[in-house]
Amino acid sequence: MAPRRPYWRGYLKLSLVTCPVAMTPATSGSEKVRFHTLNKDTGNRVVSQYIDSVTGKPVKDEHEAKGYERGENEYVLLTDDDLEAVELESVRTIDIETFVPRGSIEWVYLETPYYLTANDKIGDEAFAVIRQAMEAEDVVGISRVVLGRRERAVVLEPRGEGIVVWALRFGDEVRPETEYFTGIDKKSDAQGVSGLEKVIKKGLKDWSPAMVSDPIQESLLKLIDQKKKAKKPTKKAPAKSRKDDSEKSNVIDIMDALKKSVSKELKSRRAG
């Protein structure tokens, strides 16, 4: 897989040490099978567009604007210039001023991971100094950066030769676990626990990415491959009989076929 283009470029700063850096998403959904919406009768792709809710007419790209609702059908209009005027220093600089012990941030606050690397050979040494200093103290850095026009709190964790940046959820987005974990019966059967401990030890394995494979994705790829092989070019039918032929053609409910394929795949896995 070819490396992705950087999502963000700017500077990493710790005290008097600064270096140019690039940030790239650590995860990708591009390998997932995606469907286009088609017109079933013509086989052509369906396109979407913005429609004026009052006039019913399509809105051109150059006429689109951001709006903040202040009342029913009342909006404050914001232009690109307005949005750029409120940009913060964190748009281009990740300035680390706070540190916390490594592993002290609860997992529920971690939202989106990115890989942070030096963006210029001249900054390699400064980048390495920052990374190694945090690693030596066994800490992660807390900072802020603007992602998608919104300032986000981020945590910077040394990892190998680079740094992993986690965008953090805002505090008011995280629901306290105490609201859900109260009232649970704490009593347990010692014999039952002992029995399950043996089961756990028997099933203990080293972590592997294969443990999170997607059986539906695998079955879908097999199904699509089968349909590619089964599809044969056909001669153009006369205009008169074209409609009747299309009803008997190889137009198949792909979701129905997928369900059957997945069901078959899962049964075979259980049998194995």
Secondary structure, DSSP 8 states (H G I E B T S, - for coil): ------SEEEEEEETTEEEEEEEEES---TTS-----B-TTT--B-----B-TTT--B--GGG--EEEEEETTEEEEE-HHHHHHT--GGGTEEE--EEEETT-S-GGGEEEEEEEEESSGGGHHHHHHHHHHHHHHTEEEEEEEEETTEEEEEEEEEETTEEEEEEE--GGGS--GGGTSTT------HHHHHHHHHHHHHT-----GGGG--HHHHHHHHHHHHHHHH--------TTTHHHHHHHSS---HHHHHHHHHHHHHHHHHH-
